[in-house]
Each structure stands twice: as C-alpha cells, then as structure tokens.
Amino acid sequence: MYYREQLQLKKSLIPTDSKQWDLTSGSPNQLRLVGGVDISFVNDANSNEACASLVVCSYPDLEVVYEDYQKVQLQLPYIPGFLAFREVGFIVDLVEKLRKSKPSLLPQVRSPVL
C-alpha cells in the first residue's frame, strides 16, 4: 500500500531549487531565515511517544527566532523507507501553526509542500 503511494508522490518531487539565494546583506533575494524539524523519541524503544519540533533561525548568525515543540503519539509502525508516512503529519501541523501565528518567521529554505 505505502509503496504505490510513495511512487506517486515521487512524481511531484522537485529535486532542485529554482530560487537563487543571495548571501549579501540587503539584497532582495537575501537568505534571512532557515528552519529545521525533527521528531525525537522517548528512550523506551517500545514507546510510540515522541516530541515533534520546529526551530527557525536567522541567517547568517543562526540565532533562534522561533521554536515550537509538541508531544505526539505515533499511530503507524516504523517501516524502513516510509518514515514520512509516520511522522510528516506532525511536522505539517507545527509549520501550519507557525504560518498562522507568525507568518513573517516562515523559513525561506523549506520543502515546497510546506
């Protein structure tokens, strides 16, 4: 089941960035915000309890300008090669929360889906 969906999603993948980022201060295309996401697990290997996190940093000084964490319960089993099916929904929720509460802090470098 997951394999067919993964192949379908692969067709919409954009493997290159069409945006040309400028690292020069004051440029219209200046890179100012980068973001990272992760899901970390409780030490108990049998637990489905985890913590989803989103952190946005200013660039180039890498100061944290936004962070959010959410305790989550994973519903799907771990299947090698299909991690996104298990975790991405929680990450999308964190990004949507940021988009609604502080849209000016959305990272410029992120997935086109988010």
N, CA, C and O atoms as a GROMACS GRO file, in nm:
protein
  456
    1MET      N    1   0.082  -0.120   0.000
    1MET     CA    2   0.000   0.000   0.000
    1MET      C    3   0.087   0.126   0.000
    1MET      O    4   0.070   0.214  -0.085
    2TYR      N    5   0.180   0.136   0.095
    2TYR     CA    6   0.263   0.255   0.104
    2TYR      C    7   0.354   0.271  -0.017
    2TYR      O    8   0.385   0.383  -0.058
    3TYR      N    9   0.397   0.159  -0.073
    3TYR     CA   10   0.490   0.164  -0.185
    3TYR      C   11   0.430   0.236  -0.305
    3TYR      O   12   0.495   0.320  -0.367
    4ARG      N   13   0.304   0.204  -0.339
    4ARG     CA   14   0.238   0.271  -0.453
    4ARG      C   15   0.223   0.420  -0.428
    4ARG      O   16   0.246   0.502  -0.517
    5GLU      N   17   0.185   0.455  -0.305
    5GLU     CA   18   0.170   0.597  -0.272
    5GLU      C   19   0.304   0.669  -0.277
    5GLU      O   20   0.312   0.783  -0.323
    6GLN      N   21   0.409   0.602  -0.231
    6GLN     CA   22   0.543   0.661  -0.236
    6GLN      C   23   0.585   0.688  -0.381
    6GLN      O   24   0.641   0.793  -0.411
    7LEU      N   25   0.559   0.596  -0.469
    7LEU     CA   26   0.593   0.615  -0.611
    7LEU      C   27   0.513   0.730  -0.672
    7LEU      O   28   0.566   0.806  -0.753
    8GLN      N   29   0.388   0.742  -0.634
    8GLN     CA   30   0.304   0.852  -0.684
    8GLN      C   31   0.357   0.986  -0.635
    8GLN      O   32   0.367   1.081  -0.712
    9LEU      N   33   0.392   0.994  -0.507
    9LEU     CA   34   0.445   1.119  -0.450
    9LEU      C   35   0.579   1.156  -0.514
    9LEU      O   36   0.609   1.275  -0.531
   10LYS      N   37   0.658   1.057  -0.549
   10LYS     CA   38   0.789   1.081  -0.610
   10LYS      C   39   0.776   1.161  -0.740
   10LYS      O   40   0.866   1.238  -0.775
   11LYS      N   41   0.666   1.145  -0.811
   11LYS     CA   42   0.644   1.216  -0.937
   11LYS      C   43   0.634   1.368  -0.916
   11LYS      O   44   0.664   1.445  -1.008
   12SER      N   45   0.592   1.410  -0.797
   12SER     CA   46   0.579   1.554  -0.771
   12SER      C   47   0.702   1.614  -0.703
   12SER      O   48   0.702   1.733  -0.670
   13LEU      N   49   0.803   1.534  -0.681
   13LEU     CA   50   0.926   1.581  -0.617
   13LEU      C   51   1.000   1.680  -0.706
   13LEU      O   52   1.017   1.656  -0.826
   14ILE      N   53   1.044   1.791  -0.647
   14ILE     CA   54   1.124   1.890  -0.718
   14ILE      C   55   1.266   1.880  -0.661
   14ILE      O   56   1.292   1.931  -0.552
   15PRO      N   57   1.358   1.816  -0.733
   15PRO     CA   58   1.490   1.787  -0.676
   15PRO      C   59   1.587   1.906  -0.674
   15PRO      O   60   1.693   1.898  -0.612
   16THR      N   61   1.552   2.014  -0.742
   16THR     CA   62   1.642   2.130  -0.743
   16THR      C   63   1.567   2.255  -0.700
   16THR      O   64   1.445   2.263  -0.714
   17ASP      N   65   1.639   2.350  -0.647
   17ASP     CA   66   1.581   2.476  -0.602
   17ASP      C   67   1.587   2.576  -0.717
   17ASP      O   68   1.694   2.602  -0.770
   18SER      N   69   1.474   2.631  -0.755
   18SER     CA   70   1.470   2.728  -0.865
   18SER      C   71   1.504   2.869  -0.816
   18SER      O   72   1.526   2.959  -0.898
   19LYS      N   73   1.509   2.888  -0.688
   19LYS     CA   74   1.537   3.020  -0.630
   19LYS      C   75   1.687   3.037  -0.616
   19LYS      O   76   1.757   2.947  -0.570
   20GLN      N   77   1.736   3.153  -0.656
   20GLN     CA   78   1.877   3.186  -0.639
   20GLN      C   79   1.892   3.271  -0.513
   20GLN      O   80   1.853   3.388  -0.512
   21TRP      N   81   1.947   3.214  -0.407
   21TRP     CA   82   1.963   3.287  -0.282
   21TRP      C   83   2.089   3.370  -0.285
   21TRP      O   84   2.192   3.328  -0.337
   22ASP      N   85   2.079   3.489  -0.227
   22ASP     CA   86   2.193   3.580  -0.219
   22ASP      C   87   2.230   3.593  -0.071
   22ASP      O   88   2.144   3.620   0.013
   23LEU      N   89   2.354   3.573  -0.040
   23LEU     CA   90   2.400   3.583   0.098
   23LEU      C   91   2.447   3.723   0.132
   23LEU      O   92   2.496   3.748   0.242
   24THR      N   93   2.433   3.818   0.037
   24THR     CA   94   2.472   3.956   0.058
   24THR      C   95   2.362   4.030   0.132
   24THR      O   96   2.245   4.024   0.095
   25SER      N   97   2.400   4.100   0.237
   25SER     CA   98   2.303   4.175   0.318
   25SER      C   99   2.235   4.284   0.234
   25SER      O  100   2.301   4.356   0.160
   26GLY      N  101   2.103   4.294   0.247
   26GLY     CA  102   2.027   4.398   0.178
   26GLY      C  103   1.977   4.358   0.041
   26GLY      O  104   1.899   4.433  -0.018
   27SER      N  105   2.017   4.246  -0.010
   27SER     CA  106   1.973   4.200  -0.142
   27SER      C  107   1.826   4.158  -0.135
   27SER      O  108   1.782   4.108  -0.031
   28PRO      N  109   1.748   4.178  -0.242
   28PRO     CA  110   1.607   4.134  -0.243
   28PRO      C  111   1.593   3.982  -0.223
   28PRO      O  112   1.493   3.936  -0.169
   29ASN      N  113   1.692   3.906  -0.267
   29ASN     CA  114   1.690   3.760  -0.253
   29ASN      C  115   1.775   3.713  -0.136
   29ASN      O  116   1.821   3.599  -0.133
   30GLN      N  117   1.796   3.800  -0.040
   30GLN     CA  118   1.881   3.766   0.074
   30GLN      C  119   1.820   3.654   0.156
   30GLN      O  120   1.702   3.658   0.192
   31LEU      N  121   1.900   3.555   0.186
   31LEU     CA  122   1.858   3.447   0.274
   31LEU      C  123   1.860   3.500   0.417
   31LEU      O  124   1.966   3.541   0.466
   32ARG      N  125   1.745   3.498   0.484
   32ARG     CA  126   1.735   3.551   0.620
   32ARG      C  127   1.691   3.448   0.722
   32ARG      O  128   1.728   3.457   0.839
   33LEU      N  129   1.610   3.349   0.680
   33LEU     CA  130   1.554   3.252   0.775
   33LEU      C  131   1.569   3.110   0.723
   33LEU      O  132   1.534   3.080   0.608
   34VAL      N  133   1.620   3.022   0.809
   34VAL     CA  134   1.628   2.880   0.777
   34VAL      C  135   1.558   2.803   0.888
   34VAL      O  136   1.557   2.847   1.003
   35GLY      N  137   1.501   2.690   0.855
   35GLY     CA  138   1.427   2.614   0.954
   35GLY      C  139   1.466   2.468   0.954
   35GLY      O  140   1.519   2.415   0.856
   36GLY      N  141   1.441   2.405   1.066
   36GLY     CA  142   1.467   2.262   1.080
   36GLY      C  143   1.356   2.196   1.160
   36GLY      O  144   1.295   2.258   1.247
   37VAL      N  145   1.332   2.071   1.130
   37VAL     CA  146   1.229   1.993   1.200
   37VAL      C  147   1.289   1.859   1.241
   37VAL      O  148   1.384   1.810   1.181
   38ASP      N  149   1.231   1.802   1.346
   38ASP     CA  150   1.274   1.670   1.389
   38ASP      C  151   1.167   1.608   1.477
   38ASP      O  152   1.085   1.678   1.536
   39ILE      N  153   1.169   1.478   1.483
   39ILE     CA  154   1.087   1.406   1.580
   39ILE      C  155   1.182   1.318   1.659
   39ILE      O  156   1.254   1.235   1.603
   40SER      N  157   1.183   1.338   1.789
   40SER     CA  158   1.270   1.262   1.880
   40SER      C  159   1.184   1.170   1.965
   40SER      O  160   1.069   1.201   1.997
   41PHE      N  161   1.240   1.058   1.999
   41PHE     CA  162   1.164   0.956   2.070
   41PHE      C  163   1.205   0.944   2.215
   41PHE      O  164   1.319   0.973   2.252
   42VAL      N  165   1.111   0.900   2.295
   42VAL     CA  166   1.137   0.870   2.434
   42VAL      C  167   1.235   0.752   2.438
   42VAL      O  168   1.234   0.668   2.349
   43ASN      N  169   1.318   0.747   2.541
   43ASN     CA  170   1.421   0.642   2.549
   43ASN      C  171   1.366   0.501   2.542
   43ASN      O  172   1.437   0.411   2.496
   44ASP      N  173   1.246   0.478   2.585
   44ASP     CA  174   1.185   0.345   2.581
   44ASP      C  175   1.160   0.306   2.435
   44ASP      O  176   1.075   0.365   2.368
   45ALA      N  177   1.233   0.209   2.387
   45ALA     CA  178   1.225   0.171   2.245
   45ALA      C  179   1.088   0.119   2.205
   45ALA      O  180   1.056   0.119   2.086
   46ASN      N  181   1.006   0.076   2.298
   46ASN     CA  182   0.875   0.023   2.266
   46ASN      C  183   0.766   0.130   2.266
   46ASN      O  184   0.650   0.100   2.237
   47SER      N  185   0.804   0.253   2.297
   47SER     CA  186   0.705   0.360   2.310
   47SER      C  187   0.675   0.425   2.176
   47SER      O  188   0.763   0.438   2.090
   48ASN      N  189   0.551   0.467   2.159
   48ASN     CA  190   0.512   0.545   2.042
   48ASN      C  191   0.507   0.693   2.076
   48ASN      O  192   0.463   0.775   1.996
   49GLU      N  193   0.554   0.727   2.195
   49GLU     CA  194   0.555   0.865   2.242
   49GLU      C  195   0.678   0.937   2.185
   49GLU      O  196   0.789   0.883   2.188
   50ALA      N  197   0.657   1.057   2.133
   50ALA     CA  198   0.768   1.132   2.073
   50ALA      C  199   0.745   1.282   2.090
   50ALA      O  200   0.639   1.325   2.137
   51CYS      N  201   0.846   1.358   2.052
   51CYS     CA  202   0.837   1.504   2.057
   51CYS      C  203   0.869   1.558   1.918
   51CYS      O  204   0.979   1.538   1.866
   52ALA      N  205   0.772   1.626   1.857
   52ALA     CA  206   0.792   1.690   1.727
   52ALA      C  207   0.840   1.833   1.752
   52ALA      O  208   0.789   1.900   1.842
   53SER      N  209   0.938   1.878   1.675
   53SER     CA  210   0.991   2.012   1.698
   53SER      C  211   1.015   2.086   1.567
   53SER      O  212   1.044   2.026   1.463
   54LEU      N  213   1.002   2.217   1.575
   54LEU     CA  214   1.029   2.309   1.464
   54LEU      C  215   1.110   2.425   1.520
   54LEU      O  216   1.069   2.488   1.617
   55VAL      N  217   1.224   2.453   1.459
   55VAL     CA  218   1.309   2.563   1.502
   55VAL      C  219   1.343   2.647   1.379
   55VAL      O  220   1.381   2.592   1.275
   56VAL      N  221   1.330   2.779   1.391
   56VAL     CA  222   1.366   2.872   1.284
   56VAL      C  223   1.480   2.959   1.335
   56VAL      O  224   1.474   3.011   1.446
   57CYS      N  225   1.583   2.973   1.254
   57CYS     CA  226   1.700   3.054   1.290
   57CYS      C  227   1.720   3.164   1.187
   57CYS      O  228   1.691   3.147   1.069
   58SER      N  229   1.770   3.277   1.235
   58SER     CA  230   1.808   3.384   1.143
   58SER      C  231   1.939   3.344   1.076
   58SER      O  232   2.019   3.269   1.132
   59TYR      N  233   1.959   3.395   0.956
   59TYR     CA  234   2.081   3.366   0.882
   59TYR      C  235   2.150   3.498   0.848
   59TYR      O  236   2.082   3.589   0.802
   60PRO      N  237   2.279   3.514   0.869
   60PRO     CA  238   2.380   3.410   0.890
   60PRO      C  239   2.417   3.386   1.037
   60PRO      O  240   2.498   3.298   1.064
   61ASP      N  241   2.361   3.460   1.130
   61ASP     CA  242   2.406   3.447   1.269
   61ASP      C  243   2.349   3.324   1.341
   61ASP      O  244   2.397   3.289   1.449
   62LEU      N  245   2.249   3.259   1.284
   62LEU     CA  246   2.189   3.137   1.337
   62LEU      C  247   2.134   3.153   1.479
   62LEU      O  248   2.145   3.062   1.561
   63GLU      N  249   2.077   3.269   1.506
   63GLU     CA  250   2.007   3.292   1.632
   63GLU      C  251   1.866   3.233   1.621
   63GLU      O  252   1.800   3.250   1.519
   64VAL      N  253   1.822   3.163   1.724
   64VAL     CA  254   1.688   3.106   1.724
   64VAL      C  255   1.586   3.218   1.735
   64VAL      O  256   1.588   3.295   1.831
   65VAL      N  257   1.496   3.227   1.636
   65VAL     CA  258   1.392   3.331   1.637
   65VAL      C  259   1.253   3.272   1.663
   65VAL      O  260   1.159   3.346   1.693
   66TYR      N  261   1.241   3.141   1.652
   66TYR     CA  262   1.113   3.074   1.678
   66TYR      C  263   1.141   2.928   1.708
   66TYR      O  264   1.226   2.865   1.646
   67GLU      N  265   1.068   2.875   1.805
   67GLU     CA  266   1.076   2.731   1.831
   67GLU      C  267   0.942   2.684   1.887
   67GLU      O  268   0.874   2.755   1.962
   68ASP      N  269   0.906   2.563   1.848
   68ASP     CA  270   0.782   2.505   1.896
   68ASP      C  271   0.802   2.355   1.908
   68ASP      O  272   0.870   2.293   1.826
   69TYR      N  273   0.742   2.298   2.011
   69TYR     CA  274   0.754   2.155   2.038
   69TYR      C  275   0.616   2.102   2.070
   69TYR      O  276   0.533   2.171   2.129
   70GLN      N  277   0.592   1.978   2.031
   70GLN     CA  278   0.462   1.917   2.057
   70GLN      C  279   0.481   1.770   2.090
   70GLN      O  280   0.545   1.696   2.014
   71LYS      N  281   0.428   1.727   2.202
   71LYS     CA  282   0.430   1.586   2.238
   71LYS      C  283   0.330   1.515   2.147
   71LYS      O  284   0.216   1.559   2.134
   72VAL      N  285   0.372   1.405   2.086
   72VAL     CA  286   0.287   1.335   1.990
   72VAL      C  287   0.285   1.185   2.018
   72VAL      O  288   0.377   1.130   2.079
   73GLN      N  289   0.180   1.121   1.975
   73GLN     CA  290   0.165   0.976   1.982
   73GLN      C  291   0.166   0.923   1.839
   73GLN      O  292   0.074   0.951   1.763
   74LEU      N  293   0.268   0.847   1.803
   74LEU     CA  294   0.276   0.791   1.669
   74LEU      C  295   0.178   0.675   1.657
   74LEU      O  296   0.171   0.589   1.744
   75GLN      N  297   0.104   0.674   1.548
   75GLN     CA  298   0.000   0.574   1.528
   75GLN      C  299   0.043   0.461   1.436
   75GLN      O  300  -0.007   0.348   1.447
   76LEU      N  301   0.135   0.489   1.346
   76LEU     CA  302   0.177   0.389   1.248
   76LEU      C  303   0.307   0.323   1.292
   76LEU      O  304   0.386   0.384   1.363
   77PRO      N  305   0.329   0.200   1.250
   77PRO     CA  306   0.454   0.132   1.284
   77PRO      C  307   0.570   0.188   1.202
   77PRO      O  308   0.548   0.249   1.097
   78TYR      N  309   0.691   0.167   1.250
   78TYR     CA  310   0.809   0.206   1.173
   78TYR      C  311   0.828   0.106   1.060
   78TYR      O  312   0.836  -0.015   1.083
   79ILE      N  313   0.836   0.158   0.938
   79ILE     CA  314   0.863   0.075   0.820
   79ILE      C  315   0.981   0.141   0.748
   79ILE      O  316   0.967   0.254   0.702
   80PRO      N  317   1.096   0.073   0.737
   80PRO     CA  318   1.212   0.134   0.671
   80PRO      C  319   1.177   0.185   0.532
   80PRO      O  320   1.115   0.115   0.452
   81GLY      N  321   1.218   0.309   0.504
   81GLY     CA  322   1.193   0.371   0.374
   81GLY      C  323   1.062   0.448   0.367
   81GLY      O  324   1.035   0.515   0.267
   82PHE      N  325   0.980   0.440   0.472
   82PHE     CA  326   0.849   0.504   0.470
   82PHE      C  327   0.827   0.591   0.594
   82PHE      O  328   0.715   0.604   0.643
   83LEU      N  329   0.935   0.651   0.643
   83LEU     CA  330   0.929   0.729   0.767
   83LEU      C  331   0.832   0.846   0.757
   83LEU      O  332   0.764   0.877   0.855
   84ALA      N  333   0.824   0.911   0.642
   84ALA     CA  334   0.737   1.027   0.627
   84ALA      C  335   0.591   0.994   0.654
   84ALA      O  336   0.518   1.076   0.709
   85PHE      N  337   0.548   0.875   0.618
   85PHE     CA  338   0.409   0.837   0.641
   85PHE      C  339   0.378   0.836   0.791
   85PHE      O  340   0.264   0.860   0.831
   86ARG      N  341   0.477   0.810   0.871
   86ARG     CA  342   0.459   0.801   1.015
   86ARG      C  343   0.470   0.938   1.082
   86ARG      O  344   0.401   0.965   1.180
   87GLU      N  345   0.557   1.026   1.029
   87GLU     CA  346   0.594   1.147   1.101
   87GLU      C  347   0.551   1.279   1.039
   87GLU      O  348   0.532   1.376   1.113
   88VAL      N  349   0.534   1.287   0.911
   88VAL     CA  350   0.519   1.418   0.844
   88VAL      C  351   0.395   1.495   0.889
   88VAL      O  352   0.397   1.618   0.889
   89GLY      N  353   0.289   1.428   0.925
   89GLY     CA  354   0.167   1.498   0.967
   89GLY      C  355   0.191   1.589   1.086
   89GLY      O  356   0.137   1.699   1.093
   90PHE      N  357   0.271   1.543   1.180
   90PHE     CA  358   0.301   1.624   1.299
   90PHE      C  359   0.385   1.747   1.262
   90PHE      O  360   0.368   1.855   1.319
   91ILE      N  361   0.476   1.728   1.169
   91ILE     CA  362   0.561   1.840   1.125
   91ILE      C  363   0.478   1.942   1.048
   91ILE      O  364   0.495   2.063   1.067
   92VAL      N  365   0.388   1.895   0.964
   92VAL     CA  366   0.299   1.986   0.891
   92VAL      C  367   0.215   2.067   0.989
   92VAL      O  368   0.194   2.187   0.968
   93ASP      N  369   0.167   2.004   1.096
   93ASP     CA  370   0.089   2.076   1.198
   93ASP      C  371   0.170   2.190   1.260
   93ASP      O  372   0.118   2.300   1.278
   94LEU      N  373   0.297   2.164   1.291
   94LEU     CA  374   0.382   2.269   1.351
   94LEU      C  375   0.406   2.383   1.253
   94LEU      O  376   0.404   2.500   1.292
   95VAL      N  377   0.428   2.350   1.125
   95VAL     CA  378   0.451   2.455   1.025
   95VAL      C  379   0.324   2.537   1.003
   95VAL      O  380   0.331   2.659   0.989
   96GLU      N  381   0.210   2.472   1.000
   96GLU     CA  382   0.083   2.545   0.984
   96GLU      C  383   0.056   2.636   1.103
   96GLU      O  384   0.006   2.747   1.086
   97LYS      N  385   0.089   2.591   1.221
   97LYS     CA  386   0.074   2.675   1.340
   97LYS      C  387   0.160   2.801   1.328
   97LYS      O  388   0.116   2.911   1.360
   98LEU      N  389   0.284   2.785   1.280
   98LEU     CA  390   0.373   2.899   1.258
   98LEU      C  391   0.316   2.990   1.148
   98LEU      O  392   0.315   3.112   1.163
   99ARG      N  393   0.269   2.930   1.039
   99ARG     CA  394   0.214   3.008   0.927
   99ARG      C  395   0.099   3.097   0.974
   99ARG      O  396   0.086   3.211   0.928
  100LYS      N  397   0.016   3.046   1.064
  100LYS     CA  398  -0.099   3.122   1.112
  100LYS      C  399  -0.062   3.224   1.220
  100LYS      O  400  -0.117   3.334   1.222
  101SER      N  401   0.031   3.189   1.308
  101SER     CA  402   0.062   3.277   1.421
  101SER      C  403   0.170   3.380   1.391
  101SER      O  404   0.161   3.494   1.439
  102LYS      N  405   0.271   3.344   1.313
  102LYS     CA  406   0.382   3.436   1.284
  102LYS      C  407   0.434   3.411   1.142
  102LYS      O  408   0.545   3.361   1.125
  103PRO      N  409   0.355   3.446   1.041
  103PRO     CA  410   0.394   3.416   0.903
  103PRO      C  411   0.526   3.483   0.861
  103PRO      O  412   0.593   3.434   0.771
  104SER      N  413   0.562   3.592   0.924
  104SER     CA  414   0.687   3.659   0.889
  104SER      C  415   0.810   3.576   0.928
  104SER      O  416   0.921   3.607   0.885
  105LEU      N  417   0.791   3.472   1.008
  105LEU     CA  418   0.902   3.388   1.051
  105LEU      C  419   0.908   3.254   0.978
  105LEU      O  420   0.987   3.167   1.015
  106LEU      N  421   0.825   3.236   0.874
  106LEU     CA  422   0.834   3.114   0.795
  106LEU      C  423   0.972   3.105   0.732
  106LEU      O  424   1.019   3.202   0.672
  107PRO      N  425   1.038   2.992   0.746
  107PRO     CA  426   1.172   2.977   0.686
  107PRO      C  427   1.166   2.992   0.534
  107PRO      O  428   1.072   2.947   0.470
  108GLN      N  429   1.268   3.056   0.479
  108GLN     CA  430   1.276   3.068   0.334
  108GLN      C  431   1.324   2.938   0.272
  108GLN      O  432   1.288   2.906   0.159
  109VAL      N  433   1.406   2.863   0.344
  109VAL     CA  434   1.454   2.736   0.297
  109VAL      C  435   1.370   2.629   0.366
  109VAL      O  436   1.384   2.604   0.485
  110ARG      N  437   1.282   2.565   0.286
  110ARG     CA  438   1.192   2.463   0.338
  110ARG      C  439   1.138   2.383   0.221
  110ARG      O  440   1.164   2.414   0.106
  111SER      N  441   1.066   2.281   0.252
  111SER     CA  442   1.004   2.197   0.149
  111SER      C  443   0.898   2.278   0.074
  111SER      O  444   0.827   2.356   0.137
  112PRO      N  445   0.887   2.262  -0.059
  112PRO     CA  446   0.783   2.333  -0.134
  112PRO      C  447   0.642   2.299  -0.086
  112PRO      O  448   0.551   2.380  -0.100
  113VAL      N  449   0.624   2.181  -0.028
  113VAL     CA  450   0.493   2.140   0.021
  113VAL      C  451   0.455   2.224   0.143
  113VAL      O  452   0.338   2.258   0.161
  114LEU      N  453   0.552   2.258   0.225
  114LEU     CA  454   0.525   2.334   0.348
  114LEU      C  455   0.527   2.481   0.319
  114LEU      O  456   0.506   2.562   0.409
   0.00000   0.00000   0.00000
